[in-house]
C-alpha cells in the first residue's frame, strides 16, 4: 500500500490518497480543539491513543454486523479505510443530558433519555455545525429520506452495542457523534469513534474520560483517554 498526496486535513485527522483509488489512509493527529477551534493544543500521543481506541470500536462493530469504512490499522496513528462520499450531517445519540443540550433546552444534566435521543447537525465549521431537522436535510439535498432512516437505524444499533459494552467495562456512554458515508449504494459508518467524539463517564466516580477534560480543564486529557484504553484492553485480556 503506497501512501500518496494529502486529500484533506481536518482538526483531528489527515486523509491521504493511496495507490488504490477506492482506499485512503486516515492519519490521527495530536491536535486537540474545542469551541470551534478557539481553544487548541498539541497533545503528544493523542493520535496514537485515538487510533487504537477507534480500531477497537470498529472491530467490535464489524463483529456485530455494522458496516463501516474501516479496513485495518496500518500503524500507531494510521488506519486504512475505504474512500466514501461523506454525508455532511453529524448524527448525535444522547443517552443522558450533558453538554450543549443542557444549555440549549435547560434540561437538567444527567436526565436520562429513554428511548435515546437522536439529533442531526449540519457538518459545516463556518456555520458552527448548527442543529437541523430532517426537513432541513431534505431541503438542502444532503441525503434522501431512506438514507436518513438508515443512518438513524445504524446509530441506534451502534448505541445499543456500545452502551452495553462500555457498561460492562465500568464506563457510561453518555452521548456520541457519528458520521456516515456512501460506499456505492450502501450507507456505512465513517470518521471515528473515540473519546474525541464520545462523552464517557466513569461508572463509579463520574469522572470525565473524554474531550471534556480538555474543553473544561477537568484533568489531563491523555490520562483520561488512557483510562478508557486500559479498560478496553482489560476486556480483551479477559476474552
MODA-V719874 format. One record per residue. N is the residue number from 1. RES is the residue in one small letter. SS is DSSP state (H for helix, E for strand, C for the rest). OMEGA is omega in radians with two decimals (* if undefined). Layout:
BEGIN
N_RES_SS_OMEGA ; N_RES_SS_OMEGA
END
This chain:
BEGIN
1_x_C_-3.11 ; 2_x_C_3.10 ; 3_x_E_-3.09 ; 4_x_E_-2.98 ; 5_x_E_3.14 ; 6_x_E_3.10 ; 7_x_E_-3.00 ; 8_x_E_3.03 ; 9_x_E_3.09 ; 10_x_C_-3.10 ; 11_x_C_-3.04 ; 12_x_C_-3.05 ; 13_x_E_3.03 ; 14_x_E_3.12 ; 15_x_E_-3.13 ; 16_x_E_2.99 ; 17_x_E_2.98 ; 18_x_E_3.11 ; 19_x_C_3.04 ; 20_x_C_-2.99 ; 21_x_C_-3.11 ; 22_x_C_-3.12 ; 23_x_E_3.09 ; 24_x_E_3.08 ; 25_x_E_3.12 ; 26_x_E_-3.12 ; 27_x_E_-3.14 ; 28_x_E_-3.10 ; 29_x_C_3.06 ; 30_x_C_-3.11 ; 31_x_E_3.01 ; 32_x_E_3.12 ; 33_x_E_3.08 ; 34_x_E_3.10 ; 35_x_C_3.13 ; 36_x_C_3.08 ; 37_x_C_3.01 ; 38_x_C_3.06 ; 39_x_E_-3.11 ; 40_x_E_3.13 ; 41_x_E_2.99 ; 42_x_E_-3.08 ; 43_x_C_-3.05 ; 44_x_C_3.09 ; 45_x_C_-3.09 ; 46_x_H_-3.12 ; 47_x_H_-3.14 ; 48_x_H_-3.13 ; 49_x_H_-3.13 ; 50_x_H_3.10 ; 51_x_H_-3.13 ; 52_x_H_3.13 ; 53_x_H_3.13 ; 54_x_H_3.09 ; 55_x_H_3.13 ; 56_x_H_-3.10 ; 57_x_H_3.12 ; 58_x_H_3.11 ; 59_x_H_3.11 ; 60_x_H_-3.11 ; 61_x_H_3.08 ; 62_x_H_3.12 ; 63_x_H_-3.14 ; 64_x_C_3.07 ; 65_x_C_3.12 ; 66_x_C_3.14 ; 67_x_C_3.13 ; 68_x_E_3.10 ; 69_x_C_-3.05 ; 70_x_E_3.03 ; 71_x_E_3.12 ; 72_x_E_3.03 ; 73_x_E_-3.09 ; 74_x_E_-3.09 ; 75_x_E_-3.12 ; 76_x_C_-3.08 ; 77_x_C_-3.12 ; 78_x_E_3.14 ; 79_x_E_3.05 ; 80_x_E_-3.11 ; 81_x_E_3.02 ; 82_x_E_3.05 ; 83_x_C_-3.12 ; 84_x_C_3.05 ; 85_x_E_-3.06 ; 86_x_E_3.03 ; 87_x_C_-3.02 ; 88_x_C_3.12 ; 89_x_E_3.07 ; 90_x_E_-3.14 ; 91_x_E_-3.14 ; 92_x_E_3.08 ; 93_x_E_-3.10 ; 94_x_E_3.03 ; 95_x_E_3.09 ; 96_x_E_3.12 ; 97_x_C_3.09 ; 98_x_C_3.05 ; 99_x_C_-2.97 ; 100_x_H_-3.08 ; 101_x_H_3.10 ; 102_x_H_3.13 ; 103_x_H_-3.03 ; 104_x_H_-3.03 ; 105_x_H_3.12 ; 106_x_C_3.09 ; 107_x_C_-3.11 ; 108_x_C_3.13 ; 109_x_C_3.14 ; 110_x_C_3.02 ; 111_x_C_-3.12 ; 112_x_E_3.05 ; 113_x_E_-3.13 ; 114_x_E_0.18 ; 115_x_E_3.12 ; 116_x_E_-3.13 ; 117_x_E_3.09 ; 118_x_E_3.13 ; 119_x_E_3.08 ; 120_x_E_3.09 ; 121_x_E_3.09 ; 122_x_E_3.14 ; 123_x_C_-3.09 ; 124_x_C_-3.09 ; 125_x_H_-3.10 ; 126_x_H_3.13 ; 127_x_H_3.11 ; 128_x_C_3.04 ; 129_x_C_-3.08 ; 130_x_C_3.06 ; 131_x_E_-3.13 ; 132_x_E_3.08 ; 133_x_C_-3.12 ; 134_x_H_-3.14 ; 135_x_H_3.06 ; 136_x_H_-3.13 ; 137_x_H_-3.13 ; 138_x_H_-3.12 ; 139_x_H_-3.12 ; 140_x_C_3.13 ; 141_x_C_3.13 ; 142_x_C_3.14 ; 143_x_C_3.11 ; 144_x_C_3.14 ; 145_x_H_-3.13 ; 146_x_H_3.10 ; 147_x_H_3.09 ; 148_x_H_3.11 ; 149_x_H_3.13 ; 150_x_H_3.12 ; 151_x_H_3.11 ; 152_x_H_-3.14 ; 153_x_H_-3.14 ; 154_x_H_-3.13 ; 155_x_H_3.14 ; 156_x_H_3.07 ; 157_x_H_3.12 ; 158_x_H_3.12 ; 159_x_H_-3.13 ; 160_x_H_-3.13 ; 161_x_H_-3.05 ; 162_x_H_-3.13 ; 163_x_H_-3.13 ; 164_x_H_-3.13 ; 165_x_H_-3.12 ; 166_x_H_3.10 ; 167_x_H_3.12 ; 168_x_H_-3.11 ; 169_x_C_3.00 ; 170_x_C_-3.12 ; 171_x_E_3.04 ; 172_x_E_3.01 ; 173_x_E_-3.06 ; 174_x_E_3.10 ; 175_x_E_3.12 ; 176_x_E_-3.13 ; 177_x_E_3.09 ; 178_x_E_2.96 ; 179_x_E_-3.13 ; 180_x_E_3.11 ; 181_x_E_3.09 ; 182_x_E_3.04 ; 183_x_E_-2.95 ; 184_x_C_3.12 ; 185_x_C_-3.05 ; 186_x_E_3.02 ; 187_x_E_-3.10 ; 188_x_E_3.04 ; 189_x_E_-3.14 ; 190_x_E_3.11 ; 191_x_C_-3.09 ; 192_x_C_2.90 ; 193_x_C_-3.05 ; 194_x_C_3.07 ; 195_x_C_3.03 ; 196_x_C_-3.01 ; 197_x_C_3.14 ; 198_x_E_2.96 ; 199_x_E_-3.11 ; 200_x_E_3.03 ; 201_x_E_3.04 ; 202_x_E_-3.00 ; 203_x_C_-3.11 ; 204_x_C_-3.02 ; 205_x_C_-3.06 ; 206_x_C_-3.12 ; 207_x_C_3.08 ; 208_x_E_-3.12 ; 209_x_C_-3.04 ; 210_x_C_-3.05 ; 211_x_C_3.04 ; 212_x_H_3.08 ; 213_x_H_3.10 ; 214_x_H_-3.10 ; 215_x_H_-2.96 ; 216_x_C_3.10 ; 217_x_C_-3.11 ; 218_x_C_-3.12 ; 219_x_C_-3.12 ; 220_x_C_-3.08 ; 221_x_H_-3.11 ; 222_x_H_3.12 ; 223_x_H_3.13 ; 224_x_H_-3.14 ; 225_x_H_3.12 ; 226_x_H_3.11 ; 227_x_H_3.08 ; 228_x_H_-3.11 ; 229_x_H_3.14 ; 230_x_H_3.12 ; 231_x_H_3.11 ; 232_x_H_-3.14 ; 233_x_H_3.08 ; 234_x_H_3.09 ; 235_x_H_3.12 ; 236_x_H_-3.13 ; 237_x_H_3.13 ; 238_x_H_-3.13 ; 239_x_C_*
END
